[in-house]
Each structure stands twice: as structure tokens, then as C-alpha cells.
Amino acid sequence: MRRIAQIYIYPVKSCRGVRLDEAEIGPRGLLHDREFLVVDSDGRFLSQRTTPRLAIVEPALCDGTLRLKAPGLPEIQVRPSGSESQETKARIVPVIIWHDAVLANDTGEESTAWLSEFLGMKARPVCIGARYSRTIPRENIPEPHRSFISAPEVSFADAYPFLVISQASLTDLNSRLPVSLPMDRFRPNLVVSGCQAPYEEDRWTMLRVNGITFRHRGPCVRCVVTTTDQRTLERGPEPLRTLAEYRSNAEGGVIFGMNFFCESRSGVIRVGDVVEL
């Protein structure tokens, strides 16, 4: 029987993930997933692709407050989004994430100084606020799903609200690698156990968890982040070299894991929940 084996959110895009026993569904995916983003002095987003030290910034959510820890620096609290009083005081800043221009809430000079010191460059944390809007273009929604998902929103995630990977797929990949890799290399939201074969998720067009319906978008094309050890920051050729031998798309991109939309804007998913196809 297929079940939810692991749940992850990434409160700050490209920083360390947080593993949960249960998670709420929000309007843009799992609640608090990629709610914060780090941008450079021009307002363009930073990620592990160019700034691997983000991987060892450790976020924690405590009573609605984001806290950040990093080696060699004291822990810092970062103002979260969502409070009316904070919204009225927040400085709105323009942000570029891929080809999207959005408005985000600034989080203040203290957090900017802290993160800039750690990364060795000007880096400002911003967060989703009342003026943030980012929807997925209709043409990026598979035609069979368009009547069910009209204008899905997305957080600071690369493109889609949910990334799903089966445990069987990672087991198969690791059987081909010289050294096994942990799931955190691939930064999924939901990990599914109990699959009969690896890469079964490629063929899932729709699945239901605790009454919540998810609809398939397509494969996730992987980048250099998967080659980055999330603790030591060392990079090597794997797993992209091995995946390229048997998991490439028509454009030559390496794929691992599947993107999904969700019909619901609320609900709860728990580890152990049955995954119905």
C-alpha cells in the first residue's frame, strides 16, 4: 500500500529543509513552503545553484516566527509574513524569480546584515506578503486538468507547488551510484513509500491523500543543486551523470521526481496517510 513516508517544507528557498509529521495545505502548496526568499542587491533571487552556502542555513518555525541558524553566527529571528500589523509596516520590494516579477515584503536590515555576513555578499531575505501574486500560466497546466485547476498560485518555488518522489525511485538510483545519496539532495515535498516499482510516479495522473486531490504536471528537470552535499557543500558529478544515462527527456534535461498541482487550498497531510491513485 502506498503511503506518505516523508513530508518536507523549505521555509527559505534553497536553505535547509524542515521535516514534518504533518503539514497543512495552503493556497500555494504546503503552508510555509518557500515563503521566504534571498535576493541579491538587484532584487534577483539567489539559490544553491550559484550560492551553495545557503544549504547550511537552517530555518525553524517557532510559534509563527522564522528563526535562522548558520555556522559561526548567533541565531536570528526574521519577521514572518501574514500579520496585519507587520503588513502595514513592511517595506515592499520588487523581486525577480526566474522570469517573474513580483512584490515581496522586506524583512529588515538586521536580517540582511546577518545573511550578508554569512554569504559574503549583499543578500536580503524577503517574504510573501499581501501584495505578492504569482500564478502559473494556463499553458503550463496540462489540458485534462485545466477545468479543475484554473489559476494555481505558487510560492517562491521554482515553478510548481509540489514535488513528489517515491522512495523506490531513490532506492533504484542509489543501486546505480558508487555512493548512496540521501533524499535531501532532491528537495521533495512528499515522499511516497510502498510503490511496486521505481519511477512509478511518472505515470500518476492523479492521486488523493486524505481527501485532497493532486494532479500531475510533469517531470522535474534537475540541476547542479542535486550534486551538492547539503552539509559539506562539496560538489561532484553525481547523481546527474548517472541519471543522464537513463532519465533524460527529449531536450536533454535530466529528470527525477514529478511536479504536481493540488485542487484544494486547505487540508492536512500526515506521514502514514494512504496515497490513492
C-alpha positions in Angstrom: 0.0 0.0 0.0 1.4 3.4 -1.0 1.7 5.8 1.9 3.2 9.2 2.7 6.6 8.4 4.1 8.2 11.8 4.5 7.0 15.4 4.3 9.3 18.4 3.8 8.9 22.1 3.6 11.6 24.7 2.8 10.7 27.9 4.6 13.5 29.8 2.9 14.1 28.8 -0.7 17.4 26.9 -1.1 18.1 26.8 2.6 17.8 23.6 4.6 14.5 21.8 4.7 12.3 21.0 7.7 10.9 17.5 8.0 7.4 17.3 9.4 5.0 14.7 10.7 2.1 16.6 9.2 1.6 19.7 7.1 -1.3 21.9 6.1 -2.2 22.7 2.6 -2.2 26.4 1.8 -3.1 28.5 -1.3 0.4 28.0 -2.8 1.3 24.5 -1.7 2.3 23.3 1.7 1.9 26.0 4.3 5.2 28.0 4.8 7.0 26.2 1.9 9.3 28.7 0.1 7.6 31.6 2.0 10.9 33.4 2.2 13.5 34.1 -0.5 17.0 35.5 -0.5 17.7 38.1 -3.2 20.9 40.0 -4.3 21.4 43.7 -4.4 19.4 43.9 -7.7 16.5 42.0 -6.3 17.2 38.8 -8.2 16.7 35.5 -6.4 19.6 33.5 -5.1 19.7 29.8 -4.9 22.2 27.0 -4.3 22.9 26.9 -8.0 25.2 30.0 -7.5 25.2 30.3 -3.7 25.7 26.8 -2.2 26.3 28.2 1.3 22.5 28.7 1.5 22.3 24.9 2.1 23.7 25.2 5.6 21.4 28.0 6.7 19.0 26.2 9.0 15.5 27.6 9.3 13.0 26.8 12.1 9.4 27.9 12.6 8.6 28.6 16.2 5.2 30.0 17.2 4.8 31.7 13.8 8.3 33.2 13.9 11.1 32.2 11.5 14.5 31.6 13.1 17.7 31.1 11.2 20.9 29.4 12.3 24.2 29.2 10.5 27.7 28.2 11.5 29.7 30.9 13.3 26.8 33.3 13.8 24.2 33.7 16.6 20.6 32.6 15.8 18.4 35.4 14.5 14.7 35.9 14.3 13.2 37.0 11.0 9.8 38.7 10.8 7.4 36.4 9.1 4.6 37.4 6.7 0.9 37.4 7.4 0.4 39.6 10.4 -1.8 42.7 9.7 0.4 44.9 11.8 3.5 43.7 10.1 1.9 44.2 6.7 1.2 47.8 7.3 4.8 48.4 8.3 6.5 46.2 5.8 8.6 47.9 3.0 7.6 46.4 -0.3 10.4 45.5 -2.6 10.3 44.3 -6.3 11.8 40.8 -6.8 12.7 38.8 -9.8 12.4 35.0 -9.7 13.2 33.4 -13.0 11.0 35.3 -15.5 8.5 36.5 -12.9 8.5 40.0 -11.4 6.7 40.0 -8.0 6.3 42.3 -5.0 7.6 40.9 -1.7 7.9 42.2 1.9 11.3 43.3 3.1 12.4 41.7 6.4 14.6 44.5 7.7 18.2 45.5 8.0 19.2 43.2 10.8 18.4 40.0 8.9 20.0 41.5 5.8 23.2 42.2 7.6 23.2 38.7 9.2 22.7 36.9 5.9 25.1 39.1 4.0 27.9 38.4 6.5 27.3 34.7 6.3 27.2 34.6 2.5 30.0 37.1 2.0 27.8 39.2 -0.4 24.9 41.6 -0.2 21.9 39.3 0.4 18.4 40.4 1.6 15.7 38.0 2.9 12.2 38.9 1.6 8.9 37.1 2.3 5.5 36.7 0.8 3.0 39.3 1.8 -0.4 40.8 1.0 0.8 42.2 -2.4 2.5 39.1 -3.6 1.0 37.4 -6.6 2.4 34.7 -8.8 0.2 32.4 -10.8 1.2 29.6 -13.1 0.4 30.3 -16.8 -2.6 28.4 -18.1 -0.5 26.9 -20.9 1.7 25.2 -18.3 -1.3 23.3 -16.9 -1.9 20.0 -18.8 -5.2 20.3 -20.7 -7.1 17.5 -18.9 -6.6 19.4 -15.6 -7.5 22.9 -16.6 -11.1 22.7 -15.7 -10.2 21.6 -12.2 -7.3 24.0 -11.6 -8.0 27.3 -13.2 -5.2 29.7 -12.0 -2.9 27.9 -9.5 -0.7 30.1 -7.3 2.9 29.3 -6.5 5.2 30.5 -3.8 8.9 31.2 -4.3 9.3 27.6 -5.6 11.0 27.3 -9.0 7.8 26.6 -10.9 5.2 24.3 -9.3 3.6 23.9 -5.8 4.5 20.2 -5.1 7.4 17.9 -5.8 6.7 14.2 -5.3 9.3 11.4 -5.3 8.9 7.7 -4.5 11.3 6.0 -2.1 11.6 3.2 -4.7 13.0 5.7 -7.2 15.7 6.8 -4.9 16.5 3.2 -4.0 16.9 2.3 -7.7 19.1 5.4 -8.3 21.3 4.5 -5.3 21.7 1.0 -6.6 23.4 2.5 -9.7 25.6 5.0 -7.8 29.1 4.4 -6.3 27.9 6.1 -3.1 24.3 6.3 -2.0 22.7 9.7 -1.7 20.1 10.9 0.8 16.7 12.2 -0.2 17.6 15.7 0.8 19.7 16.1 -2.4 16.4 16.2 -4.3 14.4 18.5 -2.1 10.9 16.9 -2.4 7.8 17.9 -0.6 6.2 14.5 -0.4 8.0 11.1 -0.4 5.8 8.0 -1.1 6.6 4.5 0.1 5.1 1.2 -0.9 5.4 1.6 -4.7 5.6 -1.6 -6.7 8.4 -0.2 -9.0 10.7 2.7 -9.2 9.6 5.8 -11.2 6.0 4.7 -10.8 5.2 8.4 -10.1 6.0 9.1 -13.8 2.6 7.6 -14.7 0.5 9.0 -11.9 -2.0 11.4 -13.5 -4.0 12.0 -10.3 -3.6 10.9 -6.7 -5.6 11.5 -3.5 -4.3 11.8 0.1 -6.7 12.3 3.0 -9.4 13.5 0.6 -7.0 16.0 -1.1 -6.6 15.6 -4.9 -3.3 16.2 -6.6 -2.9 16.4 -10.4 0.2 15.6 -12.3 2.1 18.4 -14.1 5.2 16.6 -15.4 8.8 15.7 -14.5 11.2 17.8 -12.6 14.3 18.7 -14.6 17.2 18.5 -12.2 20.1 20.9 -11.8 23.5 21.2 -10.1 21.8 21.5 -6.7 21.4 17.7 -6.7 25.2 17.4 -6.9 25.7 19.5 -3.7 26.3 17.7 -0.4 23.8 19.5 1.8 26.1 19.5 4.8 29.7 19.7 3.5 28.8 21.7 0.3 31.1 19.5 -1.7 30.1 19.0 -5.4 30.7 16.2 -7.7 29.3 14.7 -11.0 26.7 12.6 -9.3 23.8 12.0 -9.5 23.4 13.9 -12.8 26.0 11.8 -14.6 24.2 8.5 -13.8 20.7 9.9 -14.2 21.6 11.2 -17.7 22.2 7.6 -18.8 18.6 6.6 -18.3 16.5 9.5 -17.1 16.8 12.2 -19.8 13.9 14.0 -21.6 13.8 14.9 -25.3 15.5 18.2 -24.7 18.4 16.5 -22.9 17.3 17.5 -19.4 17.9 15.1 -16.5 14.6 14.2 -14.7 13.9 12.8 -11.2 10.7 13.4 -9.3 7.3 14.7 -10.5 5.6 18.1 -10.2 2.0 18.2 -9.0 -0.8 20.7 -8.5 -3.4 20.5 -5.8 -7.2 21.1 -6.2 -7.5 22.2 -2.6 -6.4 25.3 -0.8 -6.8 23.7 2.6 -6.5 20.4 4.4 -3.9 18.3 6.2 -1.5 15.6 5.1 0.2 13.3 7.6 3.0 10.8 7.5 1.4 7.4 7.1 -1.6 8.7 5.1 -2.6 6.3 2.3 -1.9 7.5 -1.3 -4.7 6.5 -3.6 -4.2 6.6 -7.4 
